[in-house]
Amino acid sequence: MRRLPIFFLVDVSESMVGESLSKLEKGITAIVSTLRKDPYALETAHLCVIIFAGKARTVTPLTELASFQPPELPVGGGTALGSALGHVMDEIDRTVISTTPDRKGDWRPIVFLLTDGHPTDSTHKAVERWNRSYRSRSHLVAVSIGGNADHVVLRRLTDDVVVFNDAAPDAFARFVKWISMSIQSQSRSVSAGKDGGISLAKTEPGLLAPVEKAAGLTPFGGVDDRYAVFVGKCEKSRLPYVVKYERHMGRIETTDPVLAEMLKTRRYALAGAVPVKTTYFDLSDGADSGQAVNSEDLVGQPACPHCGARFGMAVCECGHIHCVSGDGVHTCPWCGGQGHYGSAGKGKGFDIGRGRG
């Protein structure tokens, strides 16, 4: 039986942390549940999940639909799209059966690339390799979550680039339905012996919009500056967490005059702090962004998501972030050093090393 290989290439960078990643995780489960009810998909579809942050990793190898177990999606630092593309191409070479004069191989694989950010590594060589050796024998569907991905790079990879409006009503449920219907349509096509262009379901107005054009070149910057992300550790448990601030861009409305004044002068507003597992470090490339954000540019102080300590942005002399319950002597869970912590005071900002986003 000729297989229809489907690869989910999922961005699990810090910018995805929180609700977006949780909904994508549930969405993959829902897609599998829907496809198992379709006899054509059940007969042909084989799924693989690859995640990428600062590094790429296959979390579920190519598996027949009936046996597929949806994976947990961890978080890592960075958005190494170049490495991710290289990884998926290597996975296609390793697992997809090619047609030879003696046998018919698998149908052309489908790659759903789901990302919300700009690459933090160079994509040039990977894009060239894809276009030279894989574009003609694969289907790549690039989904820009929230419209925040690098559309210039995505359009160099494929004509099928869509913006997913994740703020639309019932957005993720409708998005999952669109992906499921697209896979079902392709399963029917290959079951009938047709393997031409990909049979994507019709895009929904207000939810999905095609990216028709993206001119110019996007320089590799190394940091996704739409967010300021910081990796902290709980003083008590020593477990890591990610603090995420987002550029408010004047979009936050408030009747609080103090907050309104802060938003005029500060660049980032707190989006939240989320506990992560130690696998965060395995998925990060280990490279220092080399950039910092001044504390005066941040609005909001997160509590520790592990122990609930009131201050999750305490900075040790070693440069790392951790939580403290209040002023006084505390021990840094990163370096083990002790020090006296207190408020810097108004107008006495200090630089904090940031993640790559």
N, C-alpha and C positions, 0 to 999 in steps of 0.2 A: 504494500500500500504506500503510495506517494504521500509524504507528509506536507502539511502547510506550516512551516516554521514561523512563529510569531515571537518577536523579541520586544520586551518592554525595557527601554533604556531610561531610567528614572533619576532625575536630579534630586539628591538628598542633602544638598548643601545647607548651610546655616540659614540662608534666606528662605528656605522651605520649612524651617522648623515650626512646629505648632500645628495649627488646624489644617493647613494645606497638606502636610505629609500624612496626618492621621486620616484625612478623607481619601487621599490617594490609596493608602493601604487598604481601607475598607472598599474602595472602588475596584481594586483588582479582585478582591473576593467576590464582589457582585458580578463582575464580568465573567468570572469562571462559572459562577452559579447559573447565569443566563445561558452561556454557551453549552453547558452540559445538557440543556433541554432541547438543543438543536441537533438533530441526527447528522446533518452534514458537517457541522463543526466538531461534533464528538468523534466522527470518523477520521477527520483530516487534521484538525488543529493540534499543534504541539507548542507549548509556551515556555519561554525563558525570561527570567527577570534579571537585569543587570542594573546595579545602582552605581552612582558616581557622585563624589564630592571632590576632595583633593586627589583621590585615587578611585579607580573603578574596580568593581568586584561582581562576579556572578553569584547571586544568592540562591537562584533556582536554575539549574541547568535545563536544557531543552527536554521537556517532559510531556508525555501524552496527556490530553485534557482530563481523562478519567482519573489519572493518578496525581495530577498537579495539586500541590499544597501551597496556597498563597503565603508569601513570606512576610516577616516583620521588616519594616523599612527603618533602618537606623539613621543617624545624622552624622555628617562629617564636615570638615572645614575645607572650603574652596569649591570652585565649579570648574573642574578640569575637563572641559568638553573635548579637548584634543585627545586626552588619554582615554576618555570614554568611547570616542569613535574608534580609536585603535583597538580597544578591547572588544567591541562588538564585531569589528571586522575579523579579528582573530577567532572569535567564537563562531562566526559564520563559517570560516575555513575549517574549524575543528569539528563542527557538528552537523552542518548541512551537507547532504549527499548530492554530489554533482552528477549530472547526466553524462554518460559515456556512450560510445558506440554499442556497448553490450547491455546497457541498462538505462532505464529512466530514473533520474534522481528525484529529489524533492522538488516541490513547487517553489517558485521564487519567494524568498522570505519577506516578511513584513517587519519593519522596525518602527515602533512608536516611540519617538523621542519626546519626553515630557520634561520641560525645563522652564524656570522662571527667572533666569539671571544671565549675566554676561560671563563669558569664559574668563577664568583666572589663569589659564595657560595658553600657549600658542596653539592655534588650530590649523595653521597653514599646511603642514605636511599631511595631517590626517584628512583634511578636505581634499587635497590633491589625490591622495591614495583612494579615497572613496569614489571620487569622480572618474578616476582612471580605471578602477578594477571592480567596483561594486554597484555603482549607480544603475548600470544597465541590466543587472541581474538580481536586483533587490527593489523593494518598495520602501521608501522612507517617508514617514508622516511625522512632521515636526510640529509640536504643540507648544505655543508660547503661553504659559500660564499667566493670566493677568495682563498679557501684552508686554511683559517686562523682559522677555528674552532678547538676544541679539539677532534681530531679523536679517541683518546683512549676512551673517555667517550661515544662518539656517537656509536662506534662499540660495546660497552657493552650494548647498547639499541637495536640495530637492525643490520641486515646484509645489509640493503639497505642504505648505506652511499655513497653519491656522492659529488665530488668537482665541484663547479660551477665556471668556469673561467669568472669572471665578466669583464675582460679586453678584451675578444674576440670580434671580429666585431659583431655588432648587438646583443650583449650578452643577454640583458634582454628580447628583443623581441623573441629570439630563446628559451630562458629559459621558458618564459610564454607559448610558443607553446608546449614545452615538458610537462609541468605540465597539460595543457589543454588536450593534447592527452592521457596522463596517466589516467586522470579522466574519459575521454570518453571511454577508453578501459575497465576500471573497471565497468563503468555504463552498458556497453553492456554485460559484463560477468554476473553481478548480475541479469540483466533483463532476461538472459537465464537460471537463476537458479544456476549459478556457483559462489561459494565464496571460492575458494581455495587461492592460493598465489596471491599477488597483480600483476596486469597487467600493469607494467610500460612501457612507450614508450621507444624505443631504444635510448640509450644515443648517443649524437653527438660527434664525435672526435673533440678535441680542445675546446669544450664547457663544456661537462660533462664527468667526469671520475670516475669510481667506486673506492672506497677505499677498497682494498682487505684485508689489514692487518694493525693493529695498536697495536704494542706490548707495554707492560709496563704499568705503572700507572702514571697519571699526578697529581702532588700534588696540592692541593688547595692553591692558592697564594693570593687571595683577590683583586688583581689588574691585569688588562690586560696590560702588559708592552710593547706591540707593539705600543701603543699610549700613549701620554700624553695629557689628556683632562682636561679642566678647565671650571668652570661655572662662568660667569660674569654677571653683571647687568649694564644696560645703566644708566649713571648718570642723564640723562634728563627724560627718560620714566620709569625708574626702572624695565624695562622688562628684562627677562633673555636671555642669549645667551651662546652657547657652543663654546669654542675655541679648535680646534683639531690639535695636532702636531703628526707627524708619524715618527717612526724610519726610517731614510733614508738608513741605512744598506749599505752605499756606492753605492747605485743605482742611485743617482742623479748626472747627468753630467752637467757641466757648464764650460764656457770659461772665466767666471769672476774670476780672481785670488783671489780677496778678499773673495768671496763666497766659492770658492774651499778650501781656507785655513780654513774658518769657519766650513765647513763640515767635515774636518779632526778631529776637536777637539770637535764638538758638536754632541749630540746624536739624536736630534729631529728637523725636519723641518716642518714649518707651512703648514698645509693642508687646513685651512680655519676657518672662524668664521660664525656660523649659528644662526639666531634668533630662539628661542624656546618659547613655551607657558608656562604659570605657571603650567600646568599639569606636567611639568618636575619633579617638587618636589613631586607630588602625586605618580609618578612611581618610584621614587628613594627610597631606603631603609633607607635613613637618616644616614647611617653609614659613618663615616669619614674613608677615606682610610688609614689614619695614615702615609701617605707617601708624599714626596715632590720632586719637580724637581728644580734644581738650574737654575736661569735665564740664566746662562752662557752656559747651555746645550741646549738652544732653539735658533733656527734660524728663524727669521721672526717676525714681529710685526703686528698683525691684526688690522684693523679698526673696529669700532663698527658697527655691522650689522643693528642696529636700527637707530642711529642718524648720523653715518658716522664719528664720532670723530676719530682722527688719531691714538690714542693709546688705544687699547682694553685690555691691560694687566697691567694696573695700579693696585698696591697692597696697600690696606689700612692696617693700623696697626691692624685691627681686623682680618686680614688674608684673606679677600675676594678680588676677582677680580672685577674691574669695568673699565669703559672707562673714558678717559679725553681728552680734545682737545689740551692740551699742558701744559707746566710748569705753576705753580701757585697754588692758593688755590682752592681746590675742595671739594665737599661733597660726602661722600661714600653713595651710595643708599642702602647698606646693614645695616649699623649701625647708619647712620645719622651723623657721626663725620666728622669734617672738618680738613683738613691738607694741608700742602704745598707739592706739588708733583714736582719731577724733575728726570732727568736721573741719574741712579746709577753710570754711568761711566764705562769705559772699565776695566775689571778685578775685578769689585766690584759686583759680583753676589750675589743674595739673593735667599733663598728657597721659593718656591710657592707651597702651598698645592694642590695636584692633585685629580682628580676624579678617579673612579674605572674602567672606560672604558667599 
